[in-house]
Amino acid sequence: MARTRLLFACLALATPLVPATAQAAPLSAPLPASGLVLSTRSEMGTLGTTQLNCEPAGGLHKHAKEACAALTPHEGDFTKIENPDAACTMELNPTKATLRGKWRGKKVVFEEVYSNRCLMLVKTGKVFDF
C-alpha cells in the first residue's frame, strides 16, 4: 500500500514535466526532397553501399553534388544519363547496380546488371561512382 502511494506521488510530481520534455526540437535543416540508397556489387568484388540526398545535396555519397546535378535535369531518371565519349575495355565482370528510395516524394526502385564497372559508370554517370 505504501508503495502504491509512493508511485502515485512520483507520478503526480513528474506529470508537469512530461509536456515540457515531450516536445520535439525544431529541425535545424529541412529534410531532403530526395533520398536514395545505392549499392553496387561486382561478381569479382565487394558490396558497396551509400546514401545520396538531393535538394539539398548530401548524404554519404562522395560525389553528391555532381550526382544530384546529373539527376535533376532528368527528374531523377538516371537511365537518361550517358557519356557517349567514354571508352571501356571488354572486361567481363558483371556488376549489379541497385537504387531504392524517393525522388521528389515519388518512390523509385531500379536494378540493373552491367558487364563491368566501367560500363555502369558510363551509363549512370556520377550516380553510382562512390
C-alpha positions as CSV (number, residue, x, y, z in Angstrom):
1,M,0.0,0.0,0.0
2,A,2.8,2.4,0.8
3,R,4.5,1.5,-2.5
4,T,1.3,2.4,-4.4
5,R,1.1,5.8,-2.6
6,L,4.8,6.5,-3.4
7,L,4.3,5.5,-7.0
8,F,1.3,7.9,-7.3
9,A,3.2,10.7,-5.6
10,C,6.1,10.3,-8.0
11,L,3.7,10.3,-11.0
12,A,2.0,13.4,-9.7
13,L,5.3,15.2,-9.4
14,A,6.5,14.0,-12.8
15,T,3.4,14.8,-14.8
16,P,4.0,18.5,-15.2
17,L,7.5,17.7,-16.6
18,V,6.3,15.4,-19.3
19,P,4.8,18.0,-21.7
20,A,7.9,20.1,-21.4
21,T,10.3,17.2,-22.3
22,A,8.0,15.6,-24.8
23,Q,8.1,18.5,-27.3
24,A,10.3,17.8,-30.3
25,A,13.0,20.3,-31.0
26,P,12.6,22.1,-34.4
27,L,14.7,20.7,-37.2
28,S,17.8,22.7,-37.9
29,A,17.8,21.8,-41.6
30,P,14.9,20.8,-43.9
31,L,14.6,17.1,-44.8
32,P,15.9,16.4,-48.3
33,A,13.3,16.2,-51.0
34,S,15.1,13.2,-52.5
35,G,16.8,10.4,-50.7
36,L,18.3,7.3,-52.3
37,V,20.2,4.2,-51.1
38,L,22.6,3.0,-53.8
39,S,24.5,-0.2,-53.9
40,T,26.9,-1.9,-56.3
41,R,28.2,-5.4,-56.3
42,S,30.6,-6.8,-58.9
43,E,31.0,-10.6,-59.4
44,M,34.7,-10.4,-58.6
45,G,34.5,-7.7,-55.9
46,T,32.8,-6.5,-52.8
47,L,29.5,-4.9,-52.0
48,G,29.5,-1.1,-51.9
49,T,26.6,0.9,-50.4
50,T,25.9,4.6,-49.9
51,Q,23.2,7.2,-49.3
52,L,22.5,10.1,-51.6
53,N,20.3,13.0,-50.7
54,C,19.4,15.7,-53.1
55,E,17.7,19.1,-52.7
56,P,20.0,19.8,-50.7
57,A,22.8,17.6,-51.9
58,G,24.4,15.5,-49.3
59,G,24.5,12.1,-47.7
60,L,27.4,9.7,-47.6
61,H,27.9,9.7,-51.4
62,K,31.4,11.1,-52.2
63,H,30.2,12.9,-55.3
64,A,26.8,14.0,-54.0
65,K,26.7,17.4,-55.7
66,E,27.7,16.0,-59.1
67,A,25.3,13.1,-58.8
68,C,22.4,15.4,-57.9
69,A,23.3,17.8,-60.7
70,A,23.2,14.9,-63.2
71,L,19.9,13.6,-61.8
72,T,18.0,16.9,-61.6
73,P,17.6,17.7,-65.3
74,H,16.2,14.2,-65.9
75,E,13.8,14.3,-62.9
76,G,15.8,11.5,-61.1
77,D,15.8,9.1,-64.1
78,F,19.5,8.4,-64.3
79,T,18.9,5.9,-67.1
80,K,18.8,9.0,-69.3
81,I,22.4,9.9,-68.2
82,E,25.0,8.7,-70.6
83,N,28.6,9.7,-71.6
84,P,28.9,8.6,-75.2
85,D,32.6,9.7,-75.4
86,A,33.8,7.2,-72.7
87,A,35.5,4.1,-73.7
88,C,35.6,0.8,-71.7
89,T,37.6,-2.3,-72.0
90,M,35.8,-5.5,-72.9
91,E,36.4,-6.9,-69.4
92,L,33.7,-9.3,-68.2
93,N,33.0,-8.6,-64.5
94,P,29.2,-8.4,-64.1
95,T,28.3,-5.5,-61.8
96,K,24.9,-5.1,-60.3
97,A,23.6,-1.6,-59.5
98,T,20.7,-1.2,-57.2
99,L,18.8,2.0,-56.3
100,R,15.9,2.4,-53.8
101,G,14.3,5.5,-52.3
102,K,12.4,8.5,-53.3
103,W,12.8,11.3,-55.8
104,R,10.8,14.4,-55.0
105,G,8.4,12.3,-53.0
106,K,7.9,9.6,-55.7
107,K,9.1,6.1,-54.9
108,V,11.9,4.9,-57.1
109,V,13.4,1.4,-57.5
110,F,16.0,0.3,-60.0
111,E,18.2,-2.7,-60.5
112,E,20.5,-3.4,-63.5
113,V,23.4,-5.7,-64.2
114,Y,26.2,-4.2,-66.4
115,S,29.0,-6.2,-68.0
116,N,31.6,-4.3,-65.9
117,R,32.0,-1.3,-63.6
118,C,33.3,1.0,-66.4
119,L,30.1,0.4,-68.4
120,M,28.0,1.0,-65.3
121,L,29.7,4.4,-64.8
122,V,29.3,5.3,-68.5
123,K,25.5,4.6,-68.3
124,T,24.9,6.2,-64.8
125,G,27.5,9.0,-64.5
126,K,28.4,10.0,-61.0
127,V,25.3,8.4,-59.5
128,F,27.0,5.0,-58.9
129,D,30.5,6.4,-58.6
130,F,31.0,6.1,-54.9
